[in-house]
Amino acid sequence: MVKEARVDKRIAILEATLAVLTEKGLSGLKVEEVARRAEVGKGTIYLYFKDKQDLLRALVEYRTFAFYQEVAAVVHSPRPFFERLEEVLARRIAWVEEWRGLWAAVAREAERNPQPWLKGMHERYLALLEALIRSGQEEGAVREDLSPRLTAAILAALGCSSSVDLSGKAYMEHLLLVLRKGVGR
């Protein structure tokens, strides 16, 4: 029971951090505001996280691994390939939208050299996409001549452009059309 309460407080702090970041940006992130929103004392935050950098690193990992768990559930569900692909892509776009404008800044603040850390986390997502592609090949929905690893890398890159409005049904429909039919004549 004590461990559960500790986990709940930690999650409340992480969720409050995300809320403050979303509303005020990285420059507006104050531990006092996080504590107020999480309904804990400022000192309580430092029982869970050694400093602001540790808090941000934990937030990125928490939200990223939660996203990966959602994706894993979809990838391993018994539905047809294109239904699973559409749901994975929709979740990816929603995740990117949640972090739009924050991801790079938070990662740089959380880690002095974020590339190895982020690459390590991203490998999990690539492995999930690779499993999805392989299952699509086994199902006969994906061409056998496509490399699952390279196809996974291409899918992982989708939905990452900050210059494209990813919201709305039109983007998803067009993306799925390109994936189903290709771009050739």
C-alpha positions as CSV (number, residue, x, y, z in Angstrom):
1,M,0.0,0.0,0.0
2,V,2.8,2.4,0.8
3,K,4.6,1.6,-2.4
4,E,1.3,2.2,-4.3
5,A,1.0,5.7,-2.7
6,R,4.6,6.4,-3.6
7,V,4.0,5.4,-7.3
8,D,0.8,7.5,-7.4
9,K,2.6,10.6,-6.1
10,R,5.4,10.1,-8.6
11,I,2.9,9.9,-11.5
12,A,1.0,12.9,-10.2
13,I,4.2,14.9,-10.2
14,L,5.1,13.7,-13.7
15,E,1.6,14.5,-15.0
16,A,1.7,18.0,-13.3
17,T,5.1,18.6,-14.9
18,L,3.7,17.8,-18.4
19,A,0.7,20.1,-17.7
20,V,2.9,23.0,-16.7
21,L,5.2,22.4,-19.7
22,T,2.3,22.3,-22.1
23,E,0.9,25.5,-20.8
24,K,4.0,27.6,-20.0
25,G,6.8,26.0,-21.9
26,L,10.2,25.0,-20.6
27,S,11.1,28.5,-19.4
28,G,7.9,28.6,-17.4
29,L,8.4,25.3,-15.6
30,K,8.8,26.0,-11.9
31,V,9.0,23.3,-9.3
32,E,6.6,25.3,-7.1
33,E,3.9,25.2,-9.8
34,V,4.4,21.5,-10.4
35,A,4.1,20.8,-6.6
36,R,0.9,22.9,-6.4
37,R,-0.7,21.0,-9.4
38,A,0.4,17.6,-8.1
39,E,-0.9,18.6,-4.6
40,V,2.4,17.8,-2.9
41,G,4.9,20.0,-1.1
42,K,7.9,21.3,-3.1
43,G,10.2,19.2,-0.9
44,T,8.2,16.1,-1.9
45,I,9.3,16.5,-5.5
46,Y,12.9,16.2,-4.3
47,L,12.2,13.0,-2.6
48,Y,11.4,11.5,-6.0
49,F,13.7,13.5,-8.3
50,K,17.2,14.8,-7.4
51,D,16.7,18.0,-9.5
52,K,14.8,19.6,-12.4
53,Q,16.9,17.7,-14.9
54,D,16.1,14.4,-13.3
55,L,12.4,15.3,-13.3
56,L,12.5,16.1,-17.0
57,R,14.4,12.9,-17.8
58,A,11.8,10.9,-15.8
59,L,9.0,12.7,-17.6
60,V,10.3,11.9,-21.1
61,E,10.9,8.2,-20.1
62,Y,7.5,8.0,-18.5
63,R,5.5,9.4,-21.4
64,T,7.6,7.5,-24.0
65,F,7.4,4.1,-22.3
66,A,3.6,4.6,-21.8
67,F,3.4,5.3,-25.5
68,Y,5.4,2.2,-26.3
69,Q,3.1,0.1,-24.1
70,E,0.1,1.3,-26.0
71,V,1.8,0.6,-29.3
72,A,2.8,-2.9,-28.2
73,A,-0.8,-3.7,-27.3
74,V,-1.9,-2.7,-30.8
75,V,0.9,-4.5,-32.6
76,H,0.2,-7.7,-30.8
77,S,-3.6,-7.6,-31.1
78,P,-5.3,-10.1,-33.4
79,R,-6.7,-7.5,-35.8
80,P,-5.8,-7.2,-39.5
81,F,-2.5,-5.5,-40.4
82,F,-3.9,-2.3,-41.8
83,E,-6.2,-1.7,-38.9
84,R,-3.3,-2.1,-36.5
85,L,-1.1,0.1,-38.7
86,E,-3.7,2.9,-38.7
87,E,-4.1,2.8,-35.0
88,V,-0.3,2.8,-34.4
89,L,0.1,5.8,-36.7
90,A,-2.8,7.6,-35.1
91,R,-1.2,7.1,-31.7
92,R,2.1,8.2,-33.0
93,I,0.6,11.4,-34.4
94,A,-1.2,12.1,-31.1
95,W,2.0,11.6,-29.2
96,V,4.0,13.9,-31.5
97,E,1.2,16.5,-31.2
98,E,1.4,16.3,-27.4
99,W,5.1,17.0,-27.5
100,R,5.2,19.4,-30.4
101,G,7.7,22.2,-29.7
102,L,8.7,20.6,-26.4
103,W,10.4,17.4,-27.2
104,A,13.8,18.7,-28.3
105,A,14.0,21.4,-25.6
106,V,13.0,19.0,-22.8
107,A,15.4,16.3,-24.1
108,R,18.3,18.9,-24.2
109,E,17.5,20.1,-20.7
110,A,17.1,16.6,-19.3
111,E,20.4,15.2,-20.7
112,R,23.6,17.0,-21.6
113,N,24.1,14.8,-24.7
114,P,20.5,13.5,-25.4
115,Q,21.3,11.5,-28.6
116,P,22.5,8.2,-27.2
117,W,19.7,8.3,-24.5
118,L,17.0,9.1,-27.1
119,K,18.3,6.6,-29.6
120,G,18.2,3.8,-26.9
121,M,14.6,4.6,-26.2
122,H,13.7,4.8,-29.9
123,E,15.1,1.3,-30.5
124,R,12.1,0.0,-28.6
125,Y,9.7,1.7,-30.9
126,L,11.6,0.5,-34.0
127,A,11.4,-3.1,-32.7
128,L,7.7,-2.8,-32.2
129,L,7.2,-1.4,-35.8
130,E,9.4,-4.2,-37.1
131,A,7.2,-6.8,-35.4
132,L,4.2,-5.1,-36.9
133,I,5.7,-5.3,-40.4
134,R,6.7,-8.9,-40.0
135,S,3.2,-9.8,-38.9
136,G,1.8,-8.0,-41.9
137,Q,4.1,-10.0,-44.1
138,E,3.0,-13.3,-42.5
139,E,-0.6,-12.2,-43.0
140,G,0.1,-11.4,-46.7
141,A,-0.8,-7.7,-46.3
142,V,2.8,-6.5,-46.7
143,R,5.2,-7.3,-49.6
144,E,7.8,-10.0,-48.7
145,D,10.5,-8.1,-50.5
146,L,10.4,-5.2,-48.1
147,S,12.9,-5.1,-45.3
148,P,11.0,-5.1,-42.0
149,R,13.8,-3.0,-40.3
150,L,14.0,-0.4,-43.1
151,T,10.2,-0.2,-43.4
152,A,10.0,0.2,-39.6
153,A,12.5,3.1,-39.8
154,I,10.4,4.8,-42.5
155,L,7.2,4.4,-40.5
156,A,9.0,5.8,-37.4
157,A,9.9,8.9,-39.3
158,L,6.3,9.6,-40.2
159,G,4.5,12.2,-38.2
160,C,7.7,13.9,-37.0
161,S,7.6,17.0,-39.2
162,S,6.9,20.2,-37.3
163,S,6.0,22.0,-40.5
164,V,3.1,19.8,-41.4
165,D,-0.3,19.9,-39.7
166,L,-0.8,16.3,-38.7
167,S,-4.2,16.7,-37.1
168,G,-7.3,15.7,-38.8
169,K,-8.7,12.8,-40.8
170,A,-7.3,14.0,-44.2
171,Y,-3.7,13.5,-43.2
172,M,-4.3,10.0,-41.9
173,E,-6.4,9.0,-44.9
174,H,-3.8,10.2,-47.3
175,L,-0.9,8.6,-45.4
176,L,-2.7,5.2,-45.4
177,L,-3.5,5.6,-49.2
178,V,0.2,6.2,-49.9
179,L,1.2,3.2,-47.7
180,R,-1.4,0.9,-49.3
181,K,-1.0,1.9,-53.0
182,G,2.4,3.5,-53.1
183,V,3.4,6.5,-55.2
184,G,4.1,4.8,-58.5
185,R,1.6,4.8,-61.4
